[in-house]
Amino acid sequence: MKCRVCNNHIEPFISFGDMPIANGFLLEKEFKDEYFFELATAFCEKCFTVQLVTQPDPNLMFHDNYAFFSKTSKSMQSHFKEFANWIIANYLKNKDPFIIELGSNDGILLENFLNNKIRHLGVEPSANVAKVAIDNGINTEVAFFDNNFANQALLKNGKADAILAANVMCHIPDLNEIAKASKKILKDDGVLIFEDPYLGDMIKKISYDQIYDEHVYIFSAISVKNIFAYHGFELIDTLPQETHGGSMRYVLCKKGSRNVSENVSNLIKKEKNLGLDKLSTYKQFKVDCELSKVKIKSLLKKLKNEGKKIVGYGATSKSTTILNYCKIGPELIDFISDTTPIKQNKYTPGMHIPVKPYEYFIKYNPQIAVLFAWNHRKEIENKEKLFIKNGGKFISHIS
């Protein structure tokens, strides 16, 4: 097995077993044709990248029925407004700036540039979420970003001041292609800015549910620096974020074009202290995952035996990894409540737990809610004060 980035040998360290498409919510009649693959991760000891051993075809994951819409979360709307304002204040100093966003989803980030009359282009491969953005006046194309797309965009729009991505870069298998295309379309002083779930947080929290089909990589500053250095980019800043249970924002530019923040060296030092550059760290992570698996399933069995009504809260992509790895099905969780219409009245991938509209959560009056959207805990607990007041309890696999 070879590293997708540097072609070095990669060392597998954990398999989560057969796994369906994380966002592949389905009808009962579709059970027999459900797609599975082995979800396993490996570590490259040359570029220090954590990556999936194999990944399904992108068309199985990103399509006309893609089931994730960013705007369903108020906290994410606030986050992306702050993100846009930060970019405008720090990196869009040129006259008539132009920005490109990769995987722009429903336009949650780009709407802030639209409102500021800044030229923009969203590149979104899933037609159904792209349509939401287009209907709201956001300049969006249904496509994957690659070298050919960069050539076309360059002819239409000229060079970009910034290329942005949020929880997207980790989805893209061929980062070398992304780096080449970005270098071509960026101005000499342009920046490549992206944020993704952070490897350091995943290791510390044992949040193994960050690993699923779409997340082909889980990045550290060490790996990002090495990956993009092969293409003449320099990592110039890192900023930790609370989103997705712990993320990191990375800022890169063409080597030598901007000053490097001390944040970079400070974070890399911390990462080496955490052992993110050592295979032994990931072997220990496997042990920690196995213990976490036993703990959450044992707890659910105990609560069920006590006669507790147990439901899930948030039919997230991440929940697919938890449910299938731990073999948790409808015998332990009665249903999962979710506010996303495209998921409602379907079943979770693999374990086939019913997904019900939010109103069912209110009517059912459960004693226990498994919080699969644990990264939105504060927002959810604020919303569900009555559930908590009446004795309801949120639990998750995250301690």
C-alpha positions as CSV (number, residue, x, y, z in Angstrom):
1,M,0.0,0.0,0.0
2,K,1.4,3.4,-1.0
3,C,0.8,6.9,0.4
4,R,-1.5,9.0,-1.8
5,V,0.8,12.0,-1.3
6,C,4.4,10.8,-1.4
7,N,4.1,7.2,-2.6
8,N,5.9,5.9,0.4
9,H,4.7,2.7,2.1
10,I,1.9,3.3,4.6
11,E,1.3,1.3,7.7
12,P,-2.3,0.3,8.6
13,F,-3.1,0.7,12.3
14,I,-6.9,0.1,12.7
15,S,-9.8,-1.4,10.8
16,F,-13.3,-0.5,11.7
17,G,-14.7,-3.4,9.7
18,D,-17.2,-3.4,6.9
19,M,-18.7,0.1,6.6
20,P,-21.5,1.6,4.4
21,I,-21.5,5.0,2.9
22,A,-21.7,7.4,5.9
23,N,-24.4,9.6,4.4
24,G,-26.1,6.8,2.6
25,F,-29.5,6.9,4.4
26,L,-31.8,4.5,2.7
27,L,-35.3,3.0,2.4
28,E,-36.1,-0.6,3.5
29,K,-36.4,-1.8,-0.1
30,E,-32.7,-0.7,-0.7
31,F,-31.2,-2.8,2.1
32,K,-30.3,-5.7,-0.1
33,D,-28.3,-3.5,-2.5
34,E,-26.4,-1.5,0.2
35,Y,-22.7,-0.9,-0.6
36,F,-20.0,-1.8,2.0
37,F,-16.2,-1.4,2.1
38,E,-13.5,-1.9,4.7
39,L,-12.9,1.3,6.7
40,A,-9.3,1.1,7.7
41,T,-6.7,3.8,8.4
42,A,-2.9,3.9,7.9
43,F,0.0,6.2,8.8
44,C,2.8,7.4,6.5
45,E,6.1,7.6,8.3
46,K,7.6,9.9,5.5
47,C,5.0,12.7,5.2
48,F,3.3,11.9,8.5
49,T,-0.2,11.7,7.0
50,V,-3.1,9.7,8.5
51,Q,-5.2,8.4,5.6
52,L,-7.8,5.8,4.6
53,V,-6.4,2.7,3.1
54,T,-9.2,2.6,0.6
55,Q,-12.0,5.0,-0.2
56,P,-15.2,4.5,-2.2
57,D,-15.7,6.1,-5.6
58,P,-16.5,9.8,-5.0
59,N,-19.7,9.5,-7.0
60,L,-21.0,7.1,-4.3
61,M,-20.6,9.8,-1.7
62,F,-21.3,13.1,-3.5
63,H,-24.3,13.2,-5.7
64,D,-27.8,14.5,-6.3
65,N,-29.1,13.1,-3.0
66,Y,-26.3,14.2,-0.7
67,A,-27.7,14.4,2.8
68,F,-25.6,17.2,4.5
69,F,-26.7,20.8,4.5
70,S,-24.5,23.2,6.5
71,K,-27.2,25.8,7.1
72,T,-29.2,23.5,9.4
73,S,-26.9,24.5,12.3
74,K,-27.1,28.1,13.7
75,S,-23.7,27.7,15.3
76,M,-22.1,26.9,11.9
77,Q,-23.8,29.9,10.4
78,S,-22.1,32.1,13.0
79,H,-18.8,30.3,12.5
80,F,-18.8,30.9,8.8
81,K,-19.7,34.5,9.1
82,E,-16.7,34.9,11.5
83,F,-14.5,33.0,9.0
84,A,-15.5,35.2,6.1
85,N,-15.0,38.4,8.1
86,W,-11.6,37.2,9.2
87,I,-10.5,36.4,5.6
88,I,-11.8,39.8,4.3
89,A,-9.9,41.7,7.1
90,N,-6.6,39.8,6.7
91,Y,-6.3,38.6,3.1
92,L,-8.4,40.5,0.7
93,K,-6.5,43.8,0.5
94,N,-6.3,43.9,-3.3
95,K,-8.7,45.9,-5.5
96,D,-11.7,43.8,-6.7
97,P,-10.7,40.6,-5.0
98,F,-11.8,37.2,-6.2
99,I,-12.2,34.0,-4.1
100,I,-12.9,30.4,-4.8
101,E,-14.4,27.9,-2.4
102,L,-14.0,24.2,-2.8
103,G,-17.0,22.1,-1.7
104,S,-19.1,25.1,-1.1
105,N,-22.2,23.1,-0.1
106,D,-25.3,25.3,0.3
107,G,-23.4,28.5,0.3
108,I,-23.1,29.0,4.0
109,L,-19.7,30.6,3.7
110,L,-20.0,32.3,0.3
111,E,-23.2,34.1,1.2
112,N,-21.0,36.4,3.4
113,F,-18.8,37.3,0.4
114,L,-21.9,37.9,-1.7
115,N,-23.3,40.2,0.9
116,N,-20.0,42.1,0.8
117,K,-20.1,42.3,-3.0
118,I,-16.9,40.3,-3.3
119,R,-16.5,38.2,-6.5
120,H,-16.7,34.6,-5.7
121,L,-17.0,31.1,-7.2
122,G,-18.3,28.0,-5.4
123,V,-17.2,24.6,-6.6
124,E,-19.7,21.9,-5.3
125,P,-20.0,18.4,-6.7
126,S,-23.4,17.6,-5.1
127,A,-26.1,19.1,-7.3
128,N,-28.8,19.2,-4.7
129,V,-26.9,21.3,-2.2
130,A,-25.4,23.4,-5.0
131,K,-28.9,24.3,-6.1
132,V,-29.7,25.8,-2.7
133,A,-26.7,28.1,-3.2
134,I,-27.5,29.0,-6.8
135,D,-31.1,29.7,-5.9
136,N,-29.8,32.2,-3.3
137,G,-27.7,34.1,-5.9
138,I,-24.4,32.5,-5.0
139,N,-22.1,31.9,-8.0
140,T,-21.7,28.1,-8.0
141,E,-20.7,25.4,-10.4
142,V,-21.5,21.7,-10.0
143,A,-18.0,20.2,-10.4
144,F,-15.0,18.7,-8.7
145,F,-12.0,21.1,-8.5
146,D,-9.0,19.9,-10.5
147,N,-6.5,21.1,-13.0
148,N,-9.0,21.2,-15.9
149,F,-11.5,23.2,-13.8
150,A,-8.7,25.6,-12.7
151,N,-7.8,26.3,-16.4
152,Q,-11.5,27.1,-17.2
153,A,-12.0,29.2,-14.1
154,L,-8.8,31.1,-14.9
155,L,-10.0,32.1,-18.3
156,K,-13.4,33.2,-17.0
157,N,-12.4,35.0,-13.8
158,G,-8.7,35.6,-13.7
159,K,-6.4,34.7,-10.8
160,A,-7.8,34.3,-7.3
161,D,-6.7,36.1,-4.1
162,A,-7.8,33.2,-2.0
163,I,-8.9,29.6,-2.3
164,L,-11.0,28.4,0.6
165,A,-12.3,25.1,1.9
166,A,-14.1,24.1,5.1
167,N,-14.3,20.4,6.1
168,V,-13.5,19.6,2.4
169,M,-9.8,19.2,1.9
170,C,-9.8,16.0,4.0
171,H,-12.4,14.6,1.5
172,I,-10.1,14.9,-1.5
173,P,-7.9,11.8,-2.3
174,D,-5.6,13.5,-4.8
175,L,-4.1,16.5,-2.9
176,N,-1.3,16.7,-5.3
177,E,-3.8,17.6,-8.0
178,I,-5.4,20.2,-5.7
179,A,-2.0,21.8,-4.9
180,K,-1.1,22.0,-8.6
181,A,-4.4,23.5,-9.6
182,S,-4.3,26.0,-6.6
183,K,-0.8,27.1,-7.5
184,K,-1.8,27.8,-11.0
185,I,-4.9,29.9,-10.2
186,L,-3.6,31.8,-7.2
187,K,-2.0,35.2,-7.5
188,D,1.6,35.4,-6.4
189,D,0.5,36.7,-3.0
190,G,-2.7,34.6,-2.9
191,V,-3.5,32.3,0.0
192,L,-4.9,28.8,0.3
193,I,-7.0,28.6,3.5
194,F,-8.7,25.5,4.8
195,E,-10.0,24.0,8.0
196,D,-10.7,20.4,8.8
197,P,-11.1,18.1,11.8
198,Y,-7.8,18.1,13.7
199,L,-5.8,15.0,14.3
200,G,-4.6,16.1,17.7
201,D,-8.1,16.5,19.0
202,M,-9.2,13.1,17.6
203,I,-6.3,11.3,19.3
204,K,-6.9,13.1,22.7
205,K,-10.7,12.7,22.6
206,I,-10.7,9.2,21.0
207,S,-13.2,10.7,18.6
208,Y,-12.8,7.8,16.1
209,D,-16.1,8.8,14.4
210,Q,-14.1,11.5,12.6
211,I,-13.0,8.6,10.4
212,Y,-15.5,7.7,7.7
213,D,-15.6,7.3,3.9
214,E,-15.5,11.1,3.1
215,H,-12.6,11.8,5.4
216,V,-9.8,10.3,3.5
217,Y,-7.3,12.3,5.6
218,I,-7.2,13.5,9.2
219,F,-4.6,16.3,9.2
220,S,-2.0,17.6,11.5
221,A,0.1,20.7,11.0
222,I,3.1,18.4,10.4
223,S,1.3,16.6,7.6
224,V,-0.2,19.8,6.0
225,K,3.3,21.4,6.0
226,N,4.8,18.4,4.3
227,I,2.0,17.7,1.8
228,F,2.0,21.2,0.3
229,A,5.7,21.8,0.5
230,Y,6.1,19.3,-2.3
231,H,4.3,21.9,-4.5
232,G,6.1,25.1,-3.4
233,F,3.6,26.1,-0.7
234,E,4.5,27.2,2.8
235,L,2.4,26.8,5.9
236,I,2.3,30.3,7.4
237,D,-0.4,30.1,10.1
238,T,-2.5,27.7,12.1
239,L,-5.6,28.6,14.2
240,P,-7.5,26.1,16.3
241,Q,-11.3,26.0,15.9
242,E,-14.1,24.5,18.0
243,T,-16.1,23.2,15.0
244,H,-16.6,19.5,14.2
245,G,-15.4,18.5,17.7
246,G,-12.0,20.2,17.2
247,S,-10.7,21.5,13.9
248,M,-7.6,23.4,12.7
249,R,-7.5,26.3,10.2
250,Y,-4.4,26.2,8.0
251,V,-3.1,29.2,5.9
252,L,-0.7,28.5,3.1
253,C,0.9,30.6,0.4
254,K,3.5,30.3,-2.3
255,K,6.9,29.9,-0.5
256,G,8.4,33.2,0.5
257,S,5.5,35.4,-0.4
258,R,4.3,36.1,3.2
259,N,5.7,36.0,6.7
260,V,5.3,32.8,8.8
261,S,3.5,33.1,12.1
262,E,5.1,31.6,15.2
263,N,1.8,29.7,15.6
264,V,3.2,27.2,13.1
265,S,6.4,26.2,15.0
266,N,4.5,26.3,18.3
267,L,1.9,23.9,17.1
268,I,4.3,21.5,15.4
269,K,6.3,21.3,18.7
270,K,3.1,20.4,20.5
271,E,2.3,17.8,17.9
272,K,5.7,16.1,18.3
273,N,5.1,16.1,22.1
274,L,1.8,14.3,21.4
275,G,3.6,11.8,19.2
276,L,1.7,12.7,16.0
277,D,4.8,11.8,14.1
278,K,5.1,8.3,15.5
279,L,3.4,5.1,14.5
280,S,3.3,4.0,18.2
281,T,0.8,6.8,18.9
282,Y,-1.7,5.3,16.4
283,K,-1.2,1.8,17.6
284,Q,-2.2,3.1,21.1
285,F,-5.2,4.9,19.5
286,K,-6.4,1.5,18.2
287,V,-6.4,0.1,21.8
288,D,-8.2,3.2,23.0
289,C,-10.9,2.8,20.3
290,E,-11.5,-0.8,21.2
291,L,-12.0,0.2,24.9
292,S,-14.3,3.0,23.9
293,K,-16.4,0.6,21.8
294,V,-16.9,-1.9,24.7
295,K,-17.7,1.0,27.1
296,I,-20.5,2.6,25.0
297,K,-22.1,-0.7,24.0
298,S,-22.1,-2.0,27.6
299,L,-23.7,1.2,28.8
300,L,-26.5,1.0,26.3
301,K,-27.2,-2.6,27.1
302,K,-27.3,-1.8,30.8
303,L,-29.7,1.1,30.2
304,K,-31.9,-1.0,27.9
305,N,-32.0,-3.8,30.5
306,E,-33.2,-1.2,33.0
307,G,-36.2,-0.5,30.8
308,K,-34.9,3.0,29.6
309,K,-36.3,4.5,26.4
310,I,-33.3,5.2,24.3
311,V,-33.1,7.3,21.1
312,G,-30.4,8.9,19.1
313,Y,-30.0,12.6,18.5
314,G,-28.6,13.7,15.2
315,A,-28.3,11.2,12.3
316,T,-24.8,12.4,11.5
317,S,-22.2,11.1,9.1
318,K,-20.0,10.3,12.1
319,S,-22.8,8.2,13.6
320,T,-22.4,5.7,10.8
321,T,-18.9,4.8,12.1
322,I,-20.0,4.5,15.7
323,L,-23.1,2.4,15.0
324,N,-21.4,-0.1,12.6
325,Y,-18.1,-0.4,14.5
326,C,-19.9,-1.0,17.8
327,K,-22.7,-3.0,16.2
328,I,-25.4,-0.9,17.7
329,G,-28.8,-1.3,16.0
330,P,-32.5,-0.9,16.7
331,E,-32.4,-3.4,19.5
332,L,-30.6,-0.7,21.6
333,I,-31.7,2.6,20.0
334,D,-35.4,2.9,19.1
335,F,-34.9,5.6,16.5
336,I,-32.7,8.7,15.7
337,S,-34.2,12.1,15.6
338,D,-32.9,14.5,12.9
339,T,-34.1,17.8,11.5
340,T,-32.8,17.1,7.9
341,P,-35.8,16.3,5.7
342,I,-33.8,14.1,3.2
343,K,-32.8,11.8,6.1
344,Q,-36.2,11.5,7.7
345,N,-38.3,8.3,7.4
346,K,-35.3,6.5,6.1
347,Y,-32.9,4.2,7.9
348,T,-29.3,4.6,9.1
349,P,-26.6,3.1,6.8
350,G,-25.6,-0.4,7.8
351,M,-27.4,-0.9,11.1
352,H,-30.8,0.3,9.8
353,I,-32.1,2.3,12.8
354,P,-35.2,4.4,11.8
355,V,-34.6,8.1,11.4
356,K,-37.5,10.2,12.5
357,P,-38.4,13.9,12.4
358,Y,-37.6,16.0,15.4
359,E,-41.2,16.0,16.5
360,Y,-40.9,12.3,17.4
361,F,-38.2,13.1,19.9
362,I,-40.6,15.5,21.7
363,K,-43.6,13.1,21.6
364,Y,-41.6,10.0,22.6
365,N,-40.3,11.5,25.8
366,P,-37.1,9.3,26.0
367,Q,-35.0,9.0,29.2
368,I,-31.8,8.7,27.2
369,A,-30.6,10.4,24.0
370,V,-27.3,9.2,22.4
371,L,-25.8,12.4,21.2
372,F,-24.3,11.6,17.8
373,A,-24.0,15.3,17.0
374,W,-21.8,15.7,20.1
375,N,-19.7,18.4,18.5
376,H,-22.9,20.6,18.8
377,R,-23.5,19.7,22.4
378,K,-23.7,23.3,23.7
379,E,-26.2,24.3,21.0
380,I,-28.3,21.2,21.6
381,E,-28.3,21.3,25.4
382,N,-29.5,24.9,25.2
383,K,-32.3,23.9,22.8
384,E,-33.3,20.9,24.9
385,K,-33.5,22.5,28.4
386,L,-36.9,20.9,29.0
387,F,-35.7,17.4,28.1
388,I,-32.8,17.9,30.7
389,K,-35.1,19.5,33.2
390,N,-37.5,16.5,33.0
391,G,-34.6,14.1,33.8
392,G,-33.5,13.3,30.3
393,K,-29.8,12.5,29.8
394,F,-27.5,13.0,26.9
395,I,-24.7,10.4,26.5
396,S,-22.1,9.9,23.9
397,H,-18.9,7.8,23.2
398,I,-16.9,10.9,23.9
399,S,-16.0,11.1,27.6
